[in-house]
Amino acid sequence: MGLCVPKDIAIVGFDDISISEYFGPSLTTISQDPNLLGKSCYQLFKNVIKGRKKTTHDILLQTIKVRESAVIPEDILKNYQ
């Protein structure tokens, strides 16, 4: 297709897998705390087992790790850090 990253298109991954920083260009990624995710899943599982099947919507803290695959303007980025 002849596109260049990040000049023509930005690429952003999710979950900040360890290999993402070694790609060329290194991959900008969204990172979340796996311990917090595990605790949230455990609480949901525990409630289902106890018969409390109430649907919950948990919002977990996420951060963006800007690397070479995306150029994000500072005025936008400051809202997400």
C-alpha positions in Angstrom: 0.0 0.0 0.0 3.0 2.3 0.3 2.1 3.8 3.7 4.7 4.9 6.2 4.2 4.6 10.0 3.7 7.1 11.6 3.9 9.6 8.8 0.8 8.4 6.9 -0.9 6.2 9.5 -0.7 5.6 13.2 -0.6 2.2 14.7 -1.7 1.6 18.4 -1.8 -1.7 20.2 -3.5 -2.8 23.4 -2.2 -4.6 26.5 1.5 -3.4 26.2 2.9 -6.9 25.5 6.6 -6.9 26.1 7.6 -7.3 22.5 5.8 -4.2 21.3 8.7 -1.9 22.2 11.0 -4.0 19.9 9.1 -3.6 16.7 10.4 -1.2 14.1 8.9 1.3 14.6 8.2 0.6 18.3 4.5 0.1 18.9 2.5 2.8 20.8 0.2 0.9 23.1 -2.5 1.1 25.8 -1.4 -0.4 29.1 -3.6 -1.6 32.0 -2.7 -3.0 35.4 -3.0 -6.8 35.1 -3.4 -7.2 38.9 -6.3 -4.8 38.9 -7.9 -6.6 36.0 -7.4 -9.9 37.8 -9.0 -8.6 41.0 -12.0 -7.2 39.1 -12.5 -10.6 37.3 -12.2 -12.4 40.7 -14.9 -10.2 42.3 -17.2 -10.8 39.3 -16.7 -14.5 39.4 -17.2 -14.6 43.2 -20.5 -12.7 42.8 -21.7 -15.1 40.1 -21.0 -18.1 42.3 -22.8 -16.5 45.2 -25.8 -16.0 43.0 -25.4 -12.2 42.7 -25.6 -12.1 38.9 -26.0 -8.3 38.8 -24.3 -6.9 35.8 -21.5 -4.5 36.7 -19.4 -2.1 34.6 -16.0 -1.6 36.0 -13.7 1.1 34.6 -10.1 0.2 35.0 -7.2 2.7 34.8 -5.4 2.6 31.5 -2.4 4.6 30.3 -1.0 5.2 26.8 2.7 4.5 26.2 3.6 6.6 23.2 6.3 5.1 21.1 7.4 5.5 17.5 4.3 4.1 15.8 2.0 7.1 16.5 2.6 10.8 16.8 0.1 12.2 19.3 0.0 16.0 19.8 0.9 17.1 23.3 -2.4 19.0 23.8 -4.3 15.7 23.3 -1.9 13.5 25.1 -2.0 15.6 28.4 -5.7 14.6 28.7 -4.8 10.9 28.9 -1.9 10.9 31.3 
